[in-house]
Amino acid sequence: MSTPRESALIALEDLKITIPTAQGRVLQPVRGITLSVARGETLAIVGESGCGKSLTALSLMGLVPKPGRVDATRLSFSGQSLIDLRETEWRKLRGPRIAMIFQDPMTSLDPCYTIDSQMTEVMRTHRRIGQTEARERAVALLARVGVPSPAARLEQYPHQLSGGLRQRVMIAMALSCDPDLIIADEPTTALDVTTQAQILGLLAKLQAETGVGIVLITHDLGVVATMAHRVAVMYAGQVVETGETSAILSAPAHPYTEGLLQAIPTPGRTARGALLGSIPGIVPPPTGEVETCLFMERCPYARPVCAVPVPLVPQDGDRALRCIRSVAERAGEPGFEERGEVVS
């Protein structure tokens, strides 16, 4: 089910991130995102590298690097507006209310400090507790996320832990202040398949226990199928399709989503020796005004009518779509039935 924005844990409406360059150009890597996340729900944001997934996540933490500028019709957390929030107000939300598991725990954890120092600092800062109590809670949290010999691990440095253990430490730190929302940015990148499954299972278990909302940033549709209740597919800084995970993975409506799914290896396809699907062309640069469908140059269904900006249009049930062809087909309009050449 979709989440009414009034009751959503996180609600974004027409979120844009603009970055001026030293050469006088203006980049807009995020171009009008509209999303919402409910308590106890996992929303996956998927798309290829550079589509704006991580910047969207950073906007929810007030961490978009300067000189980047965040603009939105609405950007709220539990009904509180996050637009133009002061840094002192952001610090009341980061950690206690919103936590983030960053993509690479090796570079996110400070190599110069022990796990003990890093975990207890978070709790002493945000929970206002003493060192002894913070350490006891750190041991309990590490045990909770499946770290063996947690008291001994606290004395170690990040480089002394495996990739899977470092990721578990990051999850424990994210949980240390009992947040309402966790943003997980590629939490299984560079982990082996077994460890990936363990981390995803751990996040699902913790969500069932605590009711925490999760925003899952990934390019792995297998992870999406395992974890997410709903999915938003991003392309070139825009959400092109969103809805319940099972519906989108079983019957994609946007040509880009269709192309992503055709590029996934399946036993039947590889057994027949068939080539994996691919999407020709390149992603348009994040410059200038949006004057056409951004996927038009790569779309096998493109027609001259696509040469206009396309809004994200609500569909049946929970789905929304940014595609003239799919909307026209649902309305019974002719002209998009056969695959055609890409229109330049």
SVG drawing of the C-alpha trace seen along z (x, -y; Angstrom):
<svg xmlns="http://www.w3.org/2000/svg" viewBox="-9 -31 54 56">
<polyline fill="none" stroke="black" stroke-width="0.4" points="0.0,0.0 1.1,-3.6 1.6,-5.8 -0.5,-9.0 2.1,-11.9 0.3,-13.3 1.1,-10.2 4.4,-9.2 7.6,-8.8 9.4,-10.5 7.7,-12.5 9.5,-14.0 7.7,-16.1 9.5,-17.5 12.9,-17.2 15.7,-18.8 19.4,-19.0 21.3,-21.7 25.1,-22.0 26.9,-25.0 30.3,-24.3 33.5,-26.4 33.1,-26.7 29.8,-28.5 27.6,-25.5 24.7,-24.3 24.2,-20.6 20.9,-19.0 21.7,-15.4 18.3,-15.0 15.3,-16.4 12.0,-16.4 11.8,-13.2 8.5,-12.4 8.5,-9.5 7.2,-8.5 8.1,-5.9 5.9,-4.5 7.0,-3.1 7.9,0.5 8.2,0.3 11.2,0.8 11.4,-1.3 14.1,-0.4 15.5,-3.0 17.2,-1.3 19.0,-2.5 22.4,-2.5 25.4,-4.3 25.1,-8.1 21.3,-8.3 21.0,-10.3 20.2,-7.5 22.8,-8.4 22.3,-12.2 18.6,-11.7 19.6,-9.7 22.0,-12.4 19.3,-15.0 17.3,-13.1 20.3,-13.6 21.1,-17.2 24.5,-16.0 24.4,-17.1 27.9,-18.5 28.3,-22.3 27.8,-24.1 24.9,-21.8 21.4,-23.2 18.3,-21.3 14.9,-22.5 11.6,-20.8 7.9,-21.5 7.9,-19.2 10.7,-17.4 9.5,-16.2 10.2,-13.7 7.3,-12.7 5.5,-15.8 8.5,-18.1 9.8,-20.1 13.4,-19.5 13.7,-22.4 16.3,-25.1 16.9,-23.3 19.8,-24.7 22.7,-22.4 21.9,-22.4 18.4,-21.1 19.8,-18.5 22.0,-17.1 18.9,-16.5 17.7,-14.2 20.8,-12.5 21.5,-9.5 18.6,-9.7 15.8,-9.8 17.5,-9.1 20.5,-6.9 22.5,-5.9 24.5,-2.8 27.1,-4.1 28.2,-2.2 31.7,-1.3 32.2,-0.5 36.0,-0.5 36.1,-4.1 33.1,-5.1 34.7,-3.8 37.7,-5.9 40.8,-3.7 42.5,-5.5 40.0,-4.6 38.8,-1.4 35.2,-0.1 34.7,-0.9 35.6,-4.6 33.4,-5.0 30.3,-3.2 30.3,-4.8 30.9,-8.3 27.6,-8.0 25.7,-7.0 27.4,-9.5 26.7,-12.3 23.0,-11.5 21.8,-9.5 23.7,-11.5 24.9,-8.4 28.2,-7.6 31.1,-5.6 30.4,-2.5 26.7,-2.4 27.6,-3.2 30.1,-0.3 27.6,2.1 25.1,1.1 27.7,1.4 28.5,5.0 24.7,5.8 24.2,4.2 27.1,6.1 25.7,9.4 22.3,8.4 23.6,8.0 25.5,11.3 29.1,10.2 30.9,13.1 32.9,12.2 31.5,8.7 33.5,7.4 36.8,8.4 35.7,6.9 35.3,3.5 39.0,3.4 39.8,3.9 40.3,1.4 38.3,1.5 41.1,3.0 41.2,6.0 37.6,7.0 36.3,8.7 34.0,6.8 30.9,8.6 31.9,7.8 32.5,4.1 29.1,3.9 27.5,5.4 29.3,2.8 27.8,0.1 24.3,1.6 24.9,1.7 25.9,-2.0 22.9,-2.9 20.7,-1.1 22.4,-2.5 20.0,-5.4 16.8,-3.6 16.1,-5.6 12.8,-5.7 14.4,-5.5 17.5,-3.8 18.9,-4.7 21.0,-1.8 23.2,-2.8 24.3,0.3 24.7,2.2 25.9,5.4 28.4,4.0 31.6,6.0 30.3,8.7 30.2,12.4 26.9,14.0 26.6,15.7 27.4,12.6 25.0,10.6 22.2,12.9 23.1,12.7 23.1,8.9 19.8,8.7 18.2,11.2 19.5,9.2 18.0,6.0 14.7,7.7 14.7,9.2 15.6,5.9 12.8,4.2 10.3,6.8 11.4,6.3 11.6,2.5 9.2,1.3 12.0,-0.9 11.4,-2.3 14.2,-1.5 15.2,-3.3 17.4,-0.8 19.7,-2.2 20.8,0.4 21.4,1.4 20.8,5.1 17.3,6.2 17.9,9.5 18.3,7.5 15.1,5.6 13.1,8.8 14.4,10.1 14.0,7.0 11.6,4.3 7.9,3.7 7.9,1.0 10.5,-0.1 11.3,-3.3 13.2,-3.0 15.5,-6.1 16.9,-7.1 18.9,-10.3 17.8,-12.0 14.1,-11.1 11.8,-8.4 10.5,-6.7 8.4,-4.0 7.3,-3.2 5.0,-0.7 4.8,2.6 7.9,4.7 6.2,7.8 4.1,5.9 7.1,4.0 9.4,7.0 6.7,9.3 5.2,6.7 7.4,3.7 5.6,0.8 8.5,-1.6 10.9,-0.7 13.9,-1.4 12.7,1.0 12.0,3.6 15.6,3.2 17.0,3.6 15.1,6.8 16.2,8.2 19.8,7.7 19.5,10.1 20.9,13.6 18.4,16.4 19.0,20.1 16.7,20.7 18.3,17.9 21.9,18.9 21.1,22.6 19.9,21.7 23.0,19.7 21.0,16.5 22.7,13.1 21.7,10.9 19.7,7.8 21.4,4.4 20.2,0.8 21.9,-1.0 23.2,-4.6 24.3,-6.6 22.6,-8.5 22.0,-12.2 24.1,-14.7 22.5,-16.4 22.6,-19.8 19.9,-22.1 16.2,-22.1 14.3,-18.8 12.6,-19.3 11.8,-15.7 11.5,-12.3 15.0,-11.7 14.9,-8.1 13.7,-8.9 17.1,-8.6 17.6,-5.0 14.0,-3.8 12.9,-1.2 9.3,-2.5 10.1,-6.2 7.9,-8.3 7.8,-12.1 5.1,-12.6 7.7,-11.6 9.6,-14.9 8.0,-16.6 8.7,-16.7 6.8,-13.7 5.4,-13.9 5.1,-11.0 1.5,-9.9 -0.4,-7.8 -1.7,-4.5 -3.9,-1.8 -3.3,-0.9 0.1,-2.0 1.9,-2.5 3.1,-5.7 4.8,-6.0 6.7,-8.5 6.0,-7.2 3.7,-8.5 3.6,-5.1 2.5,-3.1 -0.1,-5.7 -1.4,-5.7 -1.7,-1.9 -3.6,-1.8 -6.0,-4.3 -6.4,-2.2 -4.7,-4.8 -2.9,-3.4 0.5,-4.1 2.9,-2.3 2.0,1.3 5.1,2.3 8.7,1.8 10.1,-1.1 13.4,-2.7 14.7,-5.2 13.6,-8.7 16.5,-11.2"/>
</svg>
